[in-house]
Amino acid sequence: MVQDEPNGEVVAASDRPREKKPNFFQRIVIFIRQVFAELRKVVTPTRQELVKYTLVVLGFVAVMMAVVYGLDVLFVWVTTQVFGTKGL
């Protein structure tokens, strides 16, 4: 059987009673515990990996700057051709 929840969700019917929701402060404590549990899973990169990642990011930024600069030059050329005036 399926029953509608008050907030509009459809869920499977169950004969067991609903679990009581923890109060506000208990939810904060649970959240903080879960954050620390996730932080324990984080692996910090070695110095070599960190240097490699930094160079990759800087390279990507340089390529994107070149693309944006190229598009800017192209748009200036197009507007000069269309309107016949030099850009600022």
BAMIMAR-740393 format. One record per residue (C-alpha): x, y, z; residue number from 1; residue in one letter. Coordinates in Angstrom, 2 decimals. Last residue first. Example, Ala and Ser with C-alpha at 12.3 -4.5 7.8 and 13.67 -1.06 7.14 Angstrom:
BEGIN
{{13.67,-1.06,7.14},2,S};
{{12.30,-4.50,7.80},1,A};
***
This chain:
BEGIN
{{39.14,51.98,-27.03},88,L};
{{37.77,50.38,-30.19},87,G};
{{38.45,51.80,-33.67},86,K};
{{35.45,52.83,-35.71},85,T};
{{34.09,51.26,-38.89},84,G};
{{30.94,49.85,-37.30},83,F};
{{31.00,46.33,-38.75},82,V};
{{34.72,45.93,-39.45},81,Q};
{{35.78,47.57,-36.18},80,T};
{{33.19,45.50,-34.31},79,T};
{{34.59,42.31,-35.85},78,V};
{{38.21,43.25,-35.09},77,W};
{{37.36,44.09,-31.48},76,V};
{{35.45,40.80,-31.20},75,F};
{{38.43,38.83,-32.53},74,L};
{{40.88,40.56,-30.18},73,V};
{{38.61,39.79,-27.23},72,D};
{{38.18,36.17,-28.36},71,L};
{{41.96,35.77,-28.54},70,G};
{{42.40,37.31,-25.08},69,Y};
{{39.74,34.95,-23.67},68,V};
{{41.45,31.94,-25.26},67,V};
{{44.90,33.06,-24.07},66,A};
{{43.60,33.56,-20.52},65,M};
{{42.06,30.06,-20.67},64,M};
{{45.42,28.58,-21.70},63,V};
{{47.24,30.43,-18.89},62,A};
{{44.63,29.28,-16.35},61,V};
{{45.03,25.67,-17.50},60,F};
{{48.80,25.89,-17.18},59,G};
{{48.53,27.41,-13.69},58,L};
{{46.16,24.61,-12.65},57,V};
{{48.43,21.90,-14.07},56,V};
{{51.47,23.48,-12.44},55,L};
{{49.73,23.53,-9.06},54,T};
{{48.63,19.90,-9.43},53,Y};
{{52.21,18.82,-10.20},52,K};
{{53.64,20.82,-7.28},51,V};
{{51.07,19.29,-4.92},50,L};
{{51.77,15.80,-6.24},49,E};
{{55.50,16.23,-5.61},48,Q};
{{54.89,17.65,-2.12},47,R};
{{52.67,14.69,-1.25},46,T};
{{48.92,15.10,-1.32},45,P};
{{46.83,15.05,1.86},44,T};
{{44.39,12.15,2.10},43,V};
{{40.94,12.98,3.44},42,V};
{{39.09,10.06,5.07},41,K};
{{39.50,11.50,8.59},40,R};
{{37.75,14.66,7.34},39,L};
{{34.66,12.59,6.53},38,E};
{{34.43,11.29,10.11},37,A};
{{35.01,14.82,11.42},36,F};
{{32.10,16.13,9.31},35,V};
{{29.88,13.22,10.42},34,Q};
{{30.58,14.00,14.08},33,R};
{{29.76,17.69,13.45},32,I};
{{26.45,16.75,11.79},31,F};
{{25.47,14.41,14.62},30,I};
{{26.21,17.15,17.17},29,V};
{{24.12,19.65,15.20},28,I};
{{21.27,17.13,14.90},27,R};
{{21.37,16.56,18.66},26,Q};
{{21.15,20.32,19.20},25,F};
{{18.05,20.67,17.01},24,F};
{{16.12,17.72,18.46},23,N};
{{16.34,14.23,17.04},22,P};
{{13.36,13.11,14.91},21,K};
{{11.22,10.43,16.52},20,K};
{{11.16,7.17,14.65},19,E};
{{7.84,6.39,13.02},18,R};
{{5.80,3.47,14.31},17,P};
{{5.90,0.10,12.55},16,R};
{{2.98,-0.92,10.37},15,D};
{{4.42,0.50,7.18},14,S};
{{2.95,2.14,4.11},13,A};
{{5.32,2.84,1.25},12,A};
{{5.92,6.51,0.63},11,V};
{{4.44,9.26,-1.55},10,V};
{{5.58,12.76,-0.76},9,E};
{{3.05,15.62,-0.62},8,G};
{{4.15,17.33,2.61},7,N};
{{1.41,15.60,4.63},6,P};
{{2.65,12.21,3.41},5,E};
{{0.53,10.28,0.96},4,D};
{{0.04,6.56,1.49},3,Q};
{{1.01,3.57,-0.58},2,V};
{{0.00,0.00,0.00},1,M};
***
